[in-house]
Amino acid sequence: MIVTAKYRERFEYHITRARAIMESFVSESNVAILSDSVRRHNERFPVLRRVRTYVLWISFHGLIAVGGMILTMIALIR
């Protein structure tokens, strides 16, 4: 579930920046628009923006590996 939440956060981050870039074609203050979009994104996802995606993927695959080892041990014991 946290992996899905993190990917949602990254999606929102990039969509926010894309919208800001599109708005910058109309506005003269590109830097202000981009920094404002990043600020809004950071306010919307204060915790998830700090979580690194690679840590989630390593943890996810580590849990699968540990689960496989536990199931293998159970199968060998029986």
N, CA, C and O atoms as a Tinker XYZ file with bonds, in Angstrom:
   312  protein
     1  N      0.816000   -1.186000    0.000000    73     2
     2  CA     0.000000    0.000000    0.000000    64     1     3
     3  C      0.867000    1.260000    0.000000    63     2     4     5
     4  O      0.529000    2.233000   -0.674000    81     3
     5  N      1.958000    1.261000    0.729000    73     3     6
     6  CA     2.823000    2.435000    0.777000    64     5     7
     7  C      3.501000    2.657000   -0.569000    63     6     8     9
     8  O      3.772000    3.795000   -0.953000    81     7
     9  N      3.775000    1.562000   -1.286000    73     7    10
    10  CA     4.380000    1.693000   -2.612000    64     9    11
    11  C      3.422000    2.417000   -3.548000    63    10    12    13
    12  O      3.825000    3.304000   -4.301000    81    11
    13  N      2.176000    2.038000   -3.495000    73    11    14
    14  CA     1.164000    2.694000   -4.322000    64    13    15
    15  C      1.024000    4.164000   -3.945000    63    14    16    17
    16  O      0.906000    5.021000   -4.821000    81    15
    17  N      1.035000    4.454000   -2.669000    73    15    18
    18  CA     0.933000    5.844000   -2.218000    64    17    19
    19  C      2.129000    6.653000   -2.709000    63    18    20    21
    20  O      1.972000    7.800000   -3.128000    81    19
    21  N      3.312000    6.068000   -2.660000    73    19    22
    22  CA     4.506000    6.775000   -3.115000    64    21    23
    23  C      4.425000    7.056000   -4.613000    63    22    24    25
    24  O      4.758000    8.155000   -5.057000    81    23
    25  N      3.990000    6.077000   -5.386000    73    23    26
    26  CA     3.876000    6.311000   -6.815000    64    25    27
    27  C      2.808000    7.351000   -7.126000    63    26    28    29
    28  O      2.955000    8.125000   -8.072000    81    27
    29  N      1.754000    7.375000   -6.353000    73    27    30
    30  CA     0.743000    8.422000   -6.518000    64    29    31
    31  C      1.354000    9.795000   -6.223000    63    30    32    33
    32  O      1.094000   10.763000   -6.939000    81    31
    33  N      2.164000    9.872000   -5.172000    73    31    34
    34  CA     2.817000   11.126000   -4.823000    64    33    35
    35  C      3.729000   11.586000   -5.950000    63    34    36    37
    36  O      3.722000   12.768000   -6.295000    81    35
    37  N      4.515000   10.687000   -6.533000    73    35    38
    38  CA     5.420000   11.051000   -7.627000    64    37    39
    39  C      4.633000   11.500000   -8.856000    63    38    40    41
    40  O      5.015000   12.449000   -9.540000    81    39
    41  N      3.530000   10.805000   -9.125000    73    39    42
    42  CA     2.671000   11.182000  -10.247000    64    41    43
    43  C      2.153000   12.607000  -10.061000    63    42    44    45
    44  O      2.208000   13.422000  -10.982000    81    43
    45  N      1.656000   12.895000   -8.873000    73    43    46
    46  CA     1.136000   14.232000   -8.590000    64    45    47
    47  C      2.239000   15.281000   -8.702000    63    46    48    49
    48  O      1.990000   16.390000   -9.176000    81    47
    49  N      3.438000   14.948000   -8.276000    73    47    50
    50  CA     4.556000   15.869000   -8.367000    64    49    51
    51  C      4.822000   16.246000   -9.824000    63    50    52    53
    52  O      4.947000   17.424000  -10.160000    81    51
    53  N      4.904000   15.239000  -10.671000    73    51    54
    54  CA     5.223000   15.509000  -12.070000    64    53    55
    55  C      4.068000   16.177000  -12.803000    63    54    56    57
    56  O      4.301000   17.014000  -13.675000    81    55
    57  N      2.851000   15.833000  -12.476000    73    55    58
    58  CA     1.700000   16.493000  -13.085000    64    57    59
    59  C      1.662000   17.961000  -12.665000    63    58    60    61
    60  O      1.372000   18.836000  -13.482000    81    59
    61  N      1.953000   18.230000  -11.397000    73    59    62
    62  CA     1.973000   19.614000  -10.917000    64    61    63
    63  C      3.023000   20.425000  -11.666000    63    62    64    65
    64  O      2.770000   21.563000  -12.060000    81    63
    65  N      4.190000   19.845000  -11.860000    73    63    66
    66  CA     5.246000   20.549000  -12.599000    64    65    67
    67  C      4.882000   20.731000  -14.060000    63    66    68    69
    68  O      5.159000   21.780000  -14.641000    81    67
    69  N      4.267000   19.726000  -14.660000    73    67    70
    70  CA     3.862000   19.835000  -16.063000    64    69    71
    71  C      2.824000   20.941000  -16.241000    63    70    72    73
    72  O      2.889000   21.717000  -17.194000    81    71
    73  N      1.874000   21.006000  -15.323000    73    71    74
    74  CA     0.876000   22.076000  -15.392000    64    73    75
    75  C      1.534000   23.442000  -15.232000    63    74    76    77
    76  O      1.175000   24.401000  -15.915000    81    75
    77  N      2.499000   23.516000  -14.324000    73    75    78
    78  CA     3.199000   24.788000  -14.117000    64    77    79
    79  C      3.976000   25.194000  -15.361000    63    78    80    81
    80  O      4.006000   26.372000  -15.715000    81    79
    81  N      4.596000   24.243000  -16.018000    73    79    82
    82  CA     5.329000   24.551000  -17.245000    64    81    83
    83  C      4.372000   25.025000  -18.326000    63    82    84    85
    84  O      4.667000   25.977000  -19.048000    81    83
    85  N      3.230000   24.365000  -18.439000    73    83    86
    86  CA     2.234000   24.798000  -19.423000    64    85    87
    87  C      1.758000   26.219000  -19.120000    63    86    88    89
    88  O      1.573000   27.024000  -20.033000    81    87
    89  N      1.560000   26.522000  -17.839000    73    87    90
    90  CA     1.153000   27.871000  -17.456000    64    89    91
    91  C      2.259000   28.877000  -17.737000    63    90    92    93
    92  O      1.980000   30.048000  -17.991000    81    91
    93  N      3.511000   28.434000  -17.693000    73    91    94
    94  CA     4.627000   29.354000  -17.893000    64    93    95
    95  C      4.697000   29.872000  -19.323000    63    94    96    97
    96  O      5.293000   30.919000  -19.573000    81    95
    97  N      4.105000   29.164000  -20.245000    73    95    98
    98  CA     4.079000   29.665000  -21.616000    64    97    99
    99  C      3.250000   30.937000  -21.721000    63    98   100   101
   100  O      3.464000   31.768000  -22.604000    81    99
   101  N      2.301000   31.070000  -20.803000    73    99   102
   102  CA     1.444000   32.252000  -20.798000    64   101   103
   103  C      2.038000   33.342000  -19.912000    63   102   104   105
   104  O      1.915000   34.530000  -20.210000    81   103
   105  N      2.683000   32.930000  -18.821000    73   103   106
   106  CA     3.207000   33.878000  -17.841000    64   105   107
   107  C      4.687000   34.191000  -18.114000    63   106   108   109
   108  O      5.375000   33.433000  -18.798000    81   107
   109  N      5.155000   35.299000  -17.578000    73   107   110
   110  CA     6.554000   35.674000  -17.739000    64   109   111
   111  C      7.430000   35.168000  -16.603000    63   110   112   113
   112  O      8.648000   35.072000  -16.756000    81   111
   113  N      6.834000   34.848000  -15.481000    73   111   114
   114  CA     7.605000   34.462000  -14.301000    64   113   115
   115  C      7.665000   32.940000  -14.174000    63   114   116   117
   116  O      6.978000   32.356000  -13.335000    81   115
   117  N      8.489000   32.299000  -15.010000    73   115   118
   118  CA     8.590000   30.832000  -15.019000    64   117   119
   119  C      9.107000   30.274000  -13.700000    63   118   120   121
   120  O      8.573000   29.289000  -13.190000    81   119
   121  N     10.113000   30.878000  -13.162000    73   119   122
   122  CA    10.725000   30.380000  -11.927000    64   121   123
   123  C      9.737000   30.456000  -10.769000    63   122   124   125
   124  O      9.646000   29.524000   -9.970000    81   123
   125  N      9.010000   31.537000  -10.675000    73   123   126
   126  CA     8.040000   31.696000   -9.591000    64   125   127
   127  C      6.935000   30.661000   -9.703000    63   126   128   129
   128  O      6.482000   30.124000   -8.691000    81   127
   129  N      6.500000   30.377000  -10.913000    73   127   130
   130  CA     5.427000   29.389000  -11.108000    64   129   131
   131  C      5.925000   28.002000  -10.714000    63   130   132   133
   132  O      5.227000   27.267000  -10.015000    81   131
   133  N      7.110000   27.645000  -11.153000    73   131   134
   134  CA     7.636000   26.322000  -10.809000    64   133   135
   135  C      7.867000   26.177000   -9.315000    63   134   136   137
   136  O      7.535000   25.142000   -8.737000    81   135
   137  N      8.428000   27.192000   -8.684000    73   135   138
   138  CA     8.664000   27.094000   -7.247000    64   137   139
   139  C      7.343000   27.053000   -6.482000    63   138   140   141
   140  O      7.248000   26.388000   -5.450000    81   139
   141  N      6.345000   27.745000   -6.966000    73   139   142
   142  CA     5.029000   27.691000   -6.340000    64   141   143
   143  C      4.411000   26.308000   -6.490000    63   142   144   145
   144  O      3.787000   25.804000   -5.557000    81   143
   145  N      4.582000   25.685000   -7.670000    73   143   146
   146  CA     4.031000   24.340000   -7.864000    64   145   147
   147  C      4.720000   23.326000   -6.954000    63   146   148   149
   148  O      4.071000   22.426000   -6.420000    81   147
   149  N      6.033000   23.469000   -6.776000    73   147   150
   150  CA     6.768000   22.565000   -5.886000    64   149   151
   151  C      6.321000   22.777000   -4.440000    63   150   152   153
   152  O      6.145000   21.813000   -3.695000    81   151
   153  N      6.138000   24.028000   -4.048000    73   151   154
   154  CA     5.673000   24.329000   -2.690000    64   153   155
   155  C      4.298000   23.715000   -2.441000    63   154   156   157
   156  O      4.066000   23.121000   -1.388000    81   155
   157  N      3.376000   23.857000   -3.412000    73   155   158
   158  CA     2.035000   23.272000   -3.259000    64   157   159
   159  C      2.108000   21.752000   -3.152000    63   158   160   161
   160  O      1.402000   21.138000   -2.352000    81   159
   161  N      2.965000   21.161000   -3.966000    73   159   162
   162  CA     3.120000   19.707000   -3.923000    64   161   163
   163  C      3.666000   19.263000   -2.566000    63   162   164   165
   164  O      3.172000   18.300000   -1.978000    81   163
   165  N      4.677000   19.962000   -2.075000    73   163   166
   166  CA     5.283000   19.612000   -0.794000    64   165   167
   167  C      4.298000   19.778000    0.361000    63   166   168   169
   168  O      4.343000   19.016000    1.327000    81   167
   169  N      3.420000   20.754000    0.269000    73   167   170
   170  CA     2.389000   20.917000    1.294000    64   169   171
   171  C      1.360000   19.794000    1.222000    63   170   172   173
   172  O      0.825000   19.373000    2.248000    81   171
   173  N      1.087000   19.317000    0.031000    73   171   174
   174  CA     0.083000   18.264000   -0.139000    64   173   175
   175  C      0.607000   16.897000    0.299000    63   174   176   177
   176  O     -0.159000   16.080000    0.811000    81   175
   177  N      1.902000   16.639000    0.106000    73   175   178
   178  CA     2.507000   15.352000    0.454000    64   177   179
   179  C      3.732000   15.570000    1.351000    63   178   180   181
   180  O      4.859000   15.326000    0.919000    81   179
   181  N      3.526000   16.025000    2.591000    73   179   182
   182  CA     4.685000   16.357000    3.429000    64   181   183
   183  C      5.530000   15.152000    3.840000    63   182   184   185
   184  O      6.745000   15.283000    3.991000    81   183
   185  N      4.924000   14.000000    4.021000    73   183   186
   186  CA     5.681000   12.824000    4.473000    64   185   187
   187  C      6.185000   12.009000    3.286000    63   186   188   189
   188  O      7.355000   11.628000    3.245000    81   187
   189  N      5.307000   11.742000    2.323000    73   187   190
   190  CA     5.683000   10.874000    1.212000    64   189   191
   191  C      6.777000   11.462000    0.336000    63   190   192   193
   192  O      7.527000   10.712000   -0.288000    81   191
   193  N      6.886000   12.761000    0.274000    73   191   194
   194  CA     7.921000   13.346000   -0.586000    64   193   195
   195  C      9.315000   13.046000   -0.060000    63   194   196   197
   196  O     10.287000   13.123000   -0.812000    81   195
   197  N      9.431000   12.706000    1.219000    73   195   198
   198  CA    10.739000   12.388000    1.798000    64   197   199
   199  C     11.113000   10.916000    1.623000    63   198   200   201
   200  O     12.281000   10.553000    1.757000    81   199
   201  N     10.132000   10.074000    1.327000    73   199   202
   202  CA    10.381000    8.636000    1.186000    64   201   203
   203  C     10.991000    8.375000   -0.183000    63   202   204   205
   204  O     10.436000    8.785000   -1.203000    81   203
   205  N     12.115000    7.705000   -0.207000    73   203   206
   206  CA    12.780000    7.370000   -1.456000    64   205   207
   207  C     12.142000    6.120000   -2.063000    63   206   208   209
   208  O     11.917000    5.129000   -1.369000    81   207
   209  N     11.859000    6.177000   -3.343000    73   207   210
   210  CA    11.199000    5.065000   -4.022000    64   209   211
   211  C     12.061000    3.812000   -4.006000    63   210   212   213
   212  O     11.542000    2.710000   -3.827000    81   211
   213  N     13.361000    3.960000   -4.189000    73   211   214
   214  CA    14.217000    2.783000   -4.218000    64   213   215
   215  C     14.208000    2.043000   -2.883000    63   214   216   217
   216  O     14.351000    0.820000   -2.857000    81   215
   217  N     14.041000    2.766000   -1.778000    73   215   218
   218  CA    13.960000    2.116000   -0.467000    64   217   219
   219  C     12.691000    1.263000   -0.393000    63   218   220   221
   220  O     12.709000    0.154000    0.142000    81   219
   221  N     11.605000    1.786000   -0.929000    73   219   222
   222  CA    10.359000    1.010000   -0.947000    64   221   223
   223  C     10.512000   -0.256000   -1.778000    63   222   224   225
   224  O     10.082000   -1.331000   -1.361000    81   223
   225  N     11.128000   -0.133000   -2.961000    73   223   226
   226  CA    11.290000   -1.303000   -3.821000    64   225   227
   227  C     12.221000   -2.332000   -3.194000    63   226   228   229
   228  O     11.943000   -3.529000   -3.265000    81   227
   229  N     13.303000   -1.902000   -2.590000    73   227   230
   230  CA    14.217000   -2.841000   -1.937000    64   229   231
   231  C     13.505000   -3.537000   -0.778000    63   230   232   233
   232  O     13.635000   -4.749000   -0.605000    81   231
   233  N     12.762000   -2.781000    0.006000    73   231   234
   234  CA    12.024000   -3.367000    1.130000    64   233   235
   235  C     10.974000   -4.347000    0.639000    63   234   236   237
   236  O     10.812000   -5.428000    1.204000    81   235
   237  N     10.263000   -3.971000   -0.408000    73   235   238
   238  CA     9.220000   -4.836000   -0.976000    64   237   239
   239  C      9.814000   -6.167000   -1.437000    63   238   240   241
   240  O      9.288000   -7.230000   -1.107000    81   239
   241  N     10.904000   -6.110000   -2.194000    73   239   242
   242  CA    11.529000   -7.345000   -2.669000    64   241   243
   243  C     12.186000   -8.118000   -1.533000    63   242   244   245
   244  O     12.221000   -9.348000   -1.559000    81   243
   245  N     12.702000   -7.416000   -0.547000    73   243   246
   246  CA    13.256000   -8.091000    0.623000    64   245   247
   247  C     12.191000   -8.867000    1.382000    63   246   248   249
   248  O     12.430000   -9.991000    1.825000    81   247
   249  N     11.014000   -8.264000    1.532000    73   247   250
   250  CA     9.911000   -8.963000    2.204000    64   249   251
   251  C      9.476000  -10.195000    1.422000    63   250   252   253
   252  O      9.167000  -11.229000    2.014000    81   251
   253  N      9.450000  -10.093000    0.109000    73   251   254
   254  CA     9.103000  -11.263000   -0.708000    64   253   255
   255  C     10.141000  -12.363000   -0.520000    63   254   256   257
   256  O      9.787000  -13.536000   -0.400000    81   255
   257  N     11.412000  -11.995000   -0.495000    73   255   258
   258  CA    12.476000  -12.980000   -0.311000    64   257   259
   259  C     12.384000  -13.637000    1.065000    63   258   260   261
   260  O     12.513000  -14.856000    1.181000    81   259
   261  N     12.165000  -12.845000    2.094000    73   259   262
   262  CA    12.041000  -13.392000    3.452000    64   261   263
   263  C     10.822000  -14.304000    3.537000    63   262   264   265
   264  O     10.887000  -15.380000    4.132000    81   263
   265  N      9.723000  -13.877000    2.947000    73   263   266
   266  CA     8.523000  -14.716000    2.934000    64   265   267
   267  C      8.777000  -16.035000    2.228000    63   266   268   269
   268  O      8.308000  -17.081000    2.676000    81   267
   269  N      9.516000  -15.994000    1.131000    73   267   270
   270  CA     9.862000  -17.226000    0.414000    64   269   271
   271  C     10.738000  -18.143000    1.241000    63   270   272   273
   272  O     10.559000  -19.361000    1.219000    81   271
   273  N     11.686000  -17.570000    1.973000    73   271   274
   274  CA    12.549000  -18.387000    2.831000    64   273   275
   275  C     11.747000  -19.028000    3.956000    63   274   276   277
   276  O     11.967000  -20.190000    4.297000    81   275
   277  N     10.822000  -18.274000    4.529000    73   275   278
   278  CA     9.989000  -18.820000    5.607000    64   277   279
   279  C      9.130000  -19.960000    5.080000    63   278   280   281
   280  O      9.027000  -21.009000    5.717000    81   279
   281  N      8.520000  -19.761000    3.933000    73   279   282
   282  CA     7.704000  -20.835000    3.342000    64   281   283
   283  C      8.547000  -22.057000    2.988000    63   282   284   285
   284  O      8.096000  -23.191000    3.151000    81   283
   285  N      9.763000  -21.832000    2.507000    73   283   286
   286  CA    10.670000  -22.952000    2.199000    64   285   287
   287  C     11.040000  -23.719000    3.462000    63   286   288   289
   288  O     11.062000  -24.950000    3.457000    81   287
   289  N     11.328000  -23.007000    4.535000    73   287   290
   290  CA    11.658000  -23.666000    5.804000    64   289   291
   291  C     10.483000  -24.491000    6.308000    63   290   292   293
   292  O     10.655000  -25.621000    6.766000    81   291
   293  N      9.300000  -23.922000    6.221000    73   291   294
   294  CA     8.090000  -24.646000    6.664000    64   293   295
   295  C      7.907000  -25.912000    5.828000    63   294   296   297
   296  O      7.591000  -26.974000    6.363000    81   295
   297  N      8.108000  -25.793000    4.513000    73   295   298
   298  CA     7.946000  -26.960000    3.639000    64   297   299
   299  C      9.001000  -28.026000    3.939000    63   298   300   301
   300  O      8.701000  -29.219000    3.891000    81   299
   301  N     10.239000  -27.609000    4.251000    73   299   302
   302  CA    11.290000  -28.574000    4.535000    64   301   303
   303  C     11.080000  -29.263000    5.880000    63   302   304   305
   304  O     11.407000  -30.439000    6.037000    81   303
   305  N     10.544000  -28.544000    6.830000    73   303   306
   306  CA    10.326000  -29.109000    8.160000    64   305   307
   307  C      9.220000  -30.170000    8.108000    63   306   308   309
   308  O      9.308000  -31.189000    8.793000    81   307
   309  N      8.214000  -29.942000    7.324000    73   307   310
   310  CA     7.108000  -30.904000    7.233000    64   309   311
   311  C      7.523000  -32.015000    6.382000    63   310   312
   312  O      6.749000  -32.947000    6.163000    81   311
